[in-house]
Amino acid sequence: MARYIHKVHLAVSLVLLVLLYGSETWTMRKIDNDGVQSAHMQSQRRILGVKWYDKITNTAIKKITGLTDLSSLITDRCHSHFSHICRLSGIHQLHNHNIYSLMPSLA
């Protein structure tokens, strides 16, 4: 399966980045999660040339490709984005406090 490594790297660098663009702001429901995960597994199976009648499990496919679930990747991106917003809002509050302290008529 080493011959598929280049295809997997291309899929990650081209397809997943486009697919996950803006995923930090998505609200993932169960049906959305299932659909995204299904599309991700189908693309991995296509890359490896696995047909439905080959009876290879999803865990075996993930082990071959070395890719993780998209749901965990999206969750990590959402948490990272949320922590960024929390840090950013603290900076803006400090910045606004300093601006208003310079202008007593607006405070």
Buried (B, 14 or more C-beta within 10 A) or exposed (E): EEEBEEBBEEBEEEBBEEBBEEBBEBEBEEEEBEEBBEEBBEBBBEBBEBEEEEEBEBEEBBEBBEBEBBBEBBBEBBEEBEEEEEEEEEEEEEEEEEEEEEEEEEE
